Amino acid sequence: MAEFTVNPTRFDPYKSHMFRVKWDGVYVAGLSKMSPLKRSTAPVTHRVGGDPSHVRKSPGLTTYDAVTLERGVTHDPAFEAWANKVSTLEQPGISLKDFRKDLIVDVFNEAGQKVISYKLFRCWVSEYQALPALDAAGRAFPLLVLIVSGGHSELILMGGHGIYRRLGATLDDAAGEAFDKVARLLGLSYPGGPAIQRAAQDGDPRAFDFPRALTNHSEHRFDFSFSGLKTAVLRQVRELDPEHLPVADLAASFQAAVVDVLLSKTADAAREFRVGRVCICGGVAANRNLRTAAAERLPVPVSVPPFFLCTDNGAMIGAAAHYRLLKDGPTALNFDVEPNLPLQMAASPRQ
């Protein structure tokens, strides 16, 4: 695993992970998935006084299942060295204290607040995988990109790096813009995406039947429209008692409608163009319902950035620039800055 310096005073490299591993009072890893903490006690069968008609069971040996930490990242060299530690017979006098470590796994909610901690005593690493399986010969293209942010809602077909075809886009409000406007209608904070997501946790996504625009529209098969959805929420709010507004149900129903439209059109495009993968990016890609539903509903594998990169425009531009440099070489120093450059103009000239 490549090592690089992290400035902890500038940002927390693990803040986007719901599970964070700590030892010696310092966070050393962030995780997105952890297996159950499971303890099992085997029953022991015996007879009372040798009487075969009275069989009883008592607790026997207690065992603890291995804990699997997945989809994580570490920037701590000591933690990685511990994970890579190997015991061999050629090491006389090796002590188990070098392998065993007391860990704390802190669990955080979506607001970034620690809700519970688990202590794992005398742990050692029985299996360590630094990287997932890689396949350099695998088919990367064509792939489908769903861009969802405050200013964009687009479906882009990529034939390669710098080879783009816009399949559809929003005809009015972008998805992120709709989240902001509906959050304001419901009296929630800005930005609207995280606020609606938090409110929707306690709501019923089926409470209100909000419209799914353009889902059966052949002329705009891959286009989006969220203006009518926003208006539908507004009308519903006006019909309800403002003193007892069911904010959670309204937020959950609105969120469900947005996710449904985004994924139904993305799945349709993925099948139509027989892509091998869907990539989702932009600020709305941080929405947990969208991420979970995408993995369940889309017909091909899905790639979504970590939460902390979903709104990092610098990382997006840097990644695009990297592949552009590999394909076309450096740009002349006399180029001009054009922030509103159309996608077709930004495409590689050497297609």
C-alpha positions as CSV (number, residue, x, y, z in Angstrom):
1,M,0.0,0.0,0.0
2,A,1.4,3.4,-1.0
3,E,2.4,5.7,1.9
4,F,1.8,9.4,1.9
5,T,1.8,12.1,4.5
6,V,-1.5,13.1,6.1
7,N,-1.9,16.4,7.8
8,P,-4.4,15.6,10.7
9,T,-4.9,19.3,11.4
10,R,-6.1,20.0,7.9
11,F,-8.7,17.2,7.7
12,D,-9.7,13.9,9.3
13,P,-8.9,11.1,6.8
14,Y,-11.4,8.8,8.5
15,K,-14.4,11.2,9.0
16,S,-16.4,9.7,6.2
17,H,-16.3,6.2,7.7
18,M,-18.9,5.0,10.2
19,F,-16.5,2.6,11.9
20,R,-13.1,3.9,13.1
21,V,-10.4,1.7,14.6
22,K,-8.4,3.2,17.5
23,W,-5.4,2.0,19.5
24,D,-3.3,3.8,22.0
25,G,-5.8,6.6,21.9
26,V,-5.3,7.3,18.2
27,Y,-7.5,6.5,15.2
28,V,-5.5,4.3,12.8
29,A,-8.1,3.1,10.3
30,G,-11.6,3.9,8.9
31,L,-14.0,1.2,7.8
32,S,-17.3,1.1,5.9
33,K,-18.1,-2.5,6.8
34,M,-17.5,-4.8,9.8
35,S,-18.7,-8.3,10.4
36,P,-20.8,-9.2,13.5
37,L,-19.1,-9.4,16.9
38,K,-20.3,-12.9,17.7
39,R,-19.7,-15.1,20.8
40,S,-20.9,-18.7,20.9
41,T,-21.1,-21.0,23.9
42,A,-21.4,-24.7,23.1
43,P,-23.9,-26.7,25.2
44,V,-22.7,-29.7,27.2
45,T,-25.2,-32.6,27.5
46,H,-25.2,-34.7,30.7
47,R,-27.4,-36.8,32.8
48,V,-28.4,-36.3,36.4
49,G,-27.3,-39.1,38.7
50,G,-26.8,-41.4,35.8
51,D,-30.5,-41.5,35.0
52,P,-30.9,-41.7,31.2
53,S,-34.4,-40.3,31.4
54,H,-33.2,-36.9,32.7
55,V,-30.9,-35.2,30.1
56,R,-29.7,-31.8,30.9
57,K,-27.6,-29.2,29.1
58,S,-25.1,-26.8,30.7
59,P,-22.9,-24.1,29.2
60,G,-19.6,-25.4,27.8
61,L,-16.7,-23.9,25.9
62,T,-17.1,-20.3,24.8
63,T,-15.6,-19.2,21.5
64,Y,-15.4,-15.9,19.6
65,D,-15.7,-15.6,15.9
66,A,-13.1,-13.7,13.9
67,V,-14.0,-10.1,13.2
68,T,-13.7,-9.0,9.6
69,L,-12.9,-5.3,8.9
70,E,-13.7,-4.4,5.3
71,R,-13.7,-1.5,2.8
72,G,-11.3,0.5,4.9
73,V,-8.4,2.8,4.6
74,T,-5.4,3.4,6.9
75,H,-2.7,6.0,6.8
76,D,-0.9,4.7,9.9
77,P,2.4,2.9,9.1
78,A,2.4,1.1,12.5
79,F,-1.1,-0.3,11.9
80,E,-0.1,-1.6,8.5
81,A,3.1,-3.1,9.8
82,W,1.0,-4.9,12.5
83,A,-1.3,-6.2,9.8
84,N,1.6,-7.5,7.8
85,K,3.4,-9.1,10.7
86,V,4.4,-12.7,10.0
87,S,5.3,-15.5,12.4
88,T,7.6,-18.2,11.2
89,L,9.4,-21.1,12.8
90,E,12.7,-19.5,11.7
91,Q,12.1,-16.8,14.4
92,P,13.2,-18.3,17.7
93,G,11.9,-16.8,20.9
94,I,9.2,-14.7,19.2
95,S,6.7,-13.2,21.6
96,L,3.0,-13.1,21.1
97,K,2.9,-9.6,22.5
98,D,4.2,-8.4,19.2
99,F,1.1,-9.8,17.5
100,R,-1.7,-9.1,20.0
101,K,-3.2,-5.7,20.3
102,D,-6.1,-4.1,22.2
103,L,-8.4,-2.3,19.7
104,I,-11.4,0.0,20.1
105,V,-14.0,0.2,17.3
106,D,-16.0,3.4,17.5
107,V,-19.4,3.5,15.7
108,F,-20.6,6.9,14.4
109,N,-24.0,8.0,13.1
110,E,-24.6,10.0,9.9
111,A,-24.3,13.2,11.8
112,G,-20.7,12.3,12.7
113,Q,-21.5,11.6,16.4
114,K,-20.0,8.7,18.2
115,V,-22.9,6.5,19.4
116,I,-21.1,3.4,20.8
117,S,-17.7,1.8,21.2
118,Y,-16.6,-1.8,21.2
119,K,-13.4,-3.0,22.8
120,L,-11.6,-6.0,21.2
121,F,-8.9,-7.4,23.5
122,R,-5.7,-9.3,22.6
123,C,-6.4,-9.2,18.8
124,W,-4.1,-10.5,16.1
125,V,-4.4,-10.5,12.3
126,S,-5.1,-13.9,10.8
127,E,-5.6,-12.7,7.3
128,Y,-4.8,-9.4,5.6
129,Q,-5.7,-8.3,2.1
130,A,-4.1,-5.0,1.1
131,L,-5.9,-4.7,-2.3
132,P,-9.0,-6.3,-3.9
133,A,-8.6,-8.5,-6.9
134,L,-7.3,-6.5,-9.9
135,D,-7.8,-7.4,-13.6
136,A,-5.8,-5.4,-16.0
137,A,-7.4,-7.2,-18.9
138,G,-10.9,-6.6,-17.7
139,R,-13.3,-4.6,-19.8
140,A,-13.5,-1.0,-18.5
141,F,-15.4,0.6,-21.4
142,P,-18.0,1.4,-22.3
143,L,-19.2,2.5,-18.9
144,L,-22.1,4.7,-17.8
145,V,-21.7,7.7,-15.6
146,L,-24.5,9.2,-13.6
147,I,-23.6,12.7,-12.5
148,V,-25.8,14.0,-9.7
149,S,-25.1,17.3,-7.9
150,G,-26.5,20.7,-7.2
151,G,-25.9,21.9,-10.8
152,H,-26.0,18.7,-12.8
153,S,-28.1,15.6,-13.4
154,E,-26.7,13.8,-16.4
155,L,-26.2,10.4,-17.9
156,I,-22.9,10.1,-19.8
157,L,-21.7,7.2,-21.9
158,M,-18.0,6.8,-21.9
159,G,-16.3,5.0,-24.7
160,G,-12.9,5.7,-23.2
161,H,-11.1,8.5,-21.4
162,G,-12.0,11.7,-23.2
163,I,-14.7,9.9,-25.3
164,Y,-18.1,11.1,-24.1
165,R,-21.6,10.9,-25.3
166,R,-24.3,12.7,-23.3
167,L,-27.4,10.5,-23.2
168,G,-29.6,12.8,-21.1
169,A,-29.7,15.6,-18.7
170,T,-32.1,17.5,-16.5
171,L,-34.6,19.7,-18.3
172,D,-35.0,22.0,-15.3
173,D,-33.8,21.5,-11.7
174,A,-30.8,19.3,-10.9
175,A,-31.2,16.6,-8.3
176,G,-29.1,18.5,-5.7
177,E,-31.0,21.7,-6.4
178,A,-34.3,19.9,-5.8
179,F,-33.0,18.6,-2.4
180,D,-32.1,22.1,-1.4
181,K,-35.4,23.6,-2.4
182,V,-37.5,20.9,-0.8
183,A,-35.4,21.1,2.4
184,R,-36.3,24.8,2.6
185,L,-40.0,24.0,2.1
186,L,-39.8,21.6,5.0
187,G,-37.9,24.0,7.3
188,L,-34.7,22.0,7.2
189,S,-31.2,23.3,7.1
190,Y,-28.8,23.9,4.1
191,P,-27.4,22.0,2.3
192,G,-30.6,20.1,1.7
193,G,-29.2,16.7,0.8
194,P,-27.8,15.7,4.2
195,A,-30.8,17.4,6.0
196,I,-33.4,15.5,4.1
197,Q,-31.5,12.2,4.5
198,R,-31.4,12.7,8.3
199,A,-35.1,13.6,8.4
200,A,-36.0,10.7,6.2
201,Q,-34.5,8.1,8.6
202,D,-37.7,8.2,10.7
203,G,-40.1,8.5,7.8
204,D,-42.2,6.3,5.6
205,P,-41.1,6.5,1.9
206,R,-44.6,5.3,0.9
207,A,-46.5,7.9,2.9
208,F,-46.9,10.2,-0.1
209,D,-47.1,9.1,-3.7
210,F,-44.9,11.8,-5.4
211,P,-44.5,11.8,-9.2
212,R,-41.7,10.2,-11.1
213,A,-41.3,12.5,-14.1
214,L,-40.4,11.3,-17.6
215,T,-40.2,7.6,-16.5
216,N,-42.4,6.6,-19.4
217,H,-41.5,9.2,-22.0
218,S,-39.8,7.9,-25.1
219,E,-38.7,11.4,-26.3
220,H,-36.9,12.1,-23.0
221,R,-36.0,8.5,-22.2
222,F,-32.7,9.4,-20.5
223,D,-33.6,12.9,-19.4
224,F,-34.6,14.1,-15.9
225,S,-37.0,16.6,-14.5
226,F,-37.4,17.4,-10.8
227,S,-39.3,20.7,-11.0
228,G,-42.7,18.9,-11.0
229,L,-41.6,16.8,-8.0
230,K,-40.7,20.0,-6.1
231,T,-44.1,21.5,-6.9
232,A,-45.9,18.3,-5.8
233,V,-44.1,18.6,-2.4
234,L,-45.1,22.2,-2.1
235,R,-48.7,21.5,-2.8
236,Q,-48.7,18.7,-0.3
237,V,-47.2,20.9,2.4
238,R,-49.9,23.5,1.8
239,E,-52.6,20.9,2.2
240,L,-51.3,19.7,5.6
241,D,-51.5,21.3,9.1
242,P,-48.4,23.4,9.4
243,E,-48.4,22.8,13.2
244,H,-48.2,19.0,12.7
245,L,-46.3,18.7,9.4
246,P,-45.0,15.1,8.9
247,V,-41.6,16.2,7.9
248,A,-40.0,12.8,8.2
249,D,-42.6,11.2,5.9
250,L,-42.4,14.0,3.4
251,A,-38.6,13.8,3.3
252,A,-38.6,10.1,3.0
253,S,-41.2,10.1,0.2
254,F,-39.4,12.9,-1.7
255,Q,-36.0,11.1,-1.4
256,A,-37.5,7.8,-2.6
257,A,-39.0,9.6,-5.7
258,V,-35.6,11.1,-6.6
259,V,-33.7,7.9,-6.1
260,D,-36.3,5.9,-8.1
261,V,-36.1,8.2,-11.1
262,L,-32.3,8.4,-11.1
263,L,-31.9,4.6,-10.9
264,S,-34.7,3.6,-13.2
265,K,-33.2,5.7,-16.0
266,T,-29.7,4.6,-15.2
267,A,-30.7,1.0,-15.3
268,D,-32.5,1.5,-18.6
269,A,-29.4,3.1,-20.1
270,A,-27.1,0.4,-18.7
271,R,-29.1,-2.3,-20.4
272,E,-29.6,-0.3,-23.7
273,F,-25.9,0.3,-24.2
274,R,-24.6,-2.9,-22.6
275,V,-22.1,-1.2,-20.3
276,G,-20.0,-3.2,-18.0
277,R,-20.1,-0.8,-15.1
278,V,-21.9,2.3,-13.7
279,C,-20.1,5.1,-12.0
280,I,-22.0,7.6,-9.8
281,C,-20.4,10.9,-8.9
282,G,-21.3,14.4,-7.6
283,G,-22.5,15.6,-4.3
284,V,-25.8,13.7,-4.3
285,A,-23.7,10.5,-4.7
286,A,-23.1,10.8,-0.9
287,N,-26.8,10.0,-0.3
288,R,-26.9,6.6,1.5
289,N,-30.2,5.6,0.1
290,L,-29.0,6.2,-3.5
291,R,-25.8,4.2,-2.8
292,T,-27.6,1.3,-1.3
293,A,-30.4,1.2,-3.9
294,A,-27.8,1.5,-6.7
295,A,-26.0,-1.6,-5.6
296,E,-29.3,-3.5,-5.4
297,R,-31.1,-2.3,-8.5
298,L,-28.6,-1.7,-11.2
299,P,-27.8,-4.6,-13.5
300,V,-24.0,-4.1,-13.5
301,P,-21.4,-3.4,-10.8
302,V,-21.4,0.1,-9.4
303,S,-18.5,2.4,-8.4
304,V,-19.2,5.3,-6.0
305,P,-16.5,7.5,-4.4
306,P,-16.0,7.5,-0.7
307,F,-18.2,10.1,1.1
308,F,-15.5,12.6,1.6
309,L,-14.6,12.7,-2.1
310,C,-18.2,13.1,-3.4
311,T,-18.0,16.9,-3.1
312,D,-14.2,17.2,-3.8
313,N,-14.1,19.0,-7.2
314,G,-10.3,19.1,-7.0
315,A,-10.1,15.3,-6.9
316,M,-12.5,14.9,-9.8
317,I,-10.6,17.4,-12.0
318,G,-7.3,15.9,-11.0
319,A,-8.5,12.4,-12.0
320,A,-9.8,13.6,-15.3
321,A,-6.6,15.5,-15.9
322,H,-4.5,12.5,-15.2
323,Y,-6.1,10.4,-17.9
324,R,-6.1,13.3,-20.3
325,L,-2.4,13.7,-19.8
326,L,-1.8,10.0,-20.4
327,K,-3.8,10.1,-23.6
328,D,-3.0,13.5,-25.2
329,G,0.1,14.8,-23.4
330,P,0.5,18.2,-21.7
331,T,-1.6,21.2,-22.7
332,A,0.1,24.3,-24.1
333,L,0.9,27.0,-21.6
334,N,-1.1,29.6,-23.5
335,F,-4.4,27.9,-22.9
336,D,-7.3,29.9,-21.5
337,V,-9.5,29.1,-18.5
338,E,-13.1,28.4,-19.5
339,P,-15.2,27.1,-16.5
340,N,-18.3,26.6,-18.6
341,L,-16.6,24.5,-21.3
342,P,-19.2,22.1,-22.8
343,L,-18.6,18.4,-22.4
344,Q,-18.2,17.9,-26.1
345,M,-15.5,20.6,-26.3
346,A,-13.7,19.1,-23.3
347,A,-13.5,15.7,-24.9
348,S,-10.2,14.5,-26.2
349,P,-9.4,15.9,-29.6
350,R,-7.7,12.6,-30.5
351,Q,-10.7,10.3,-30.5
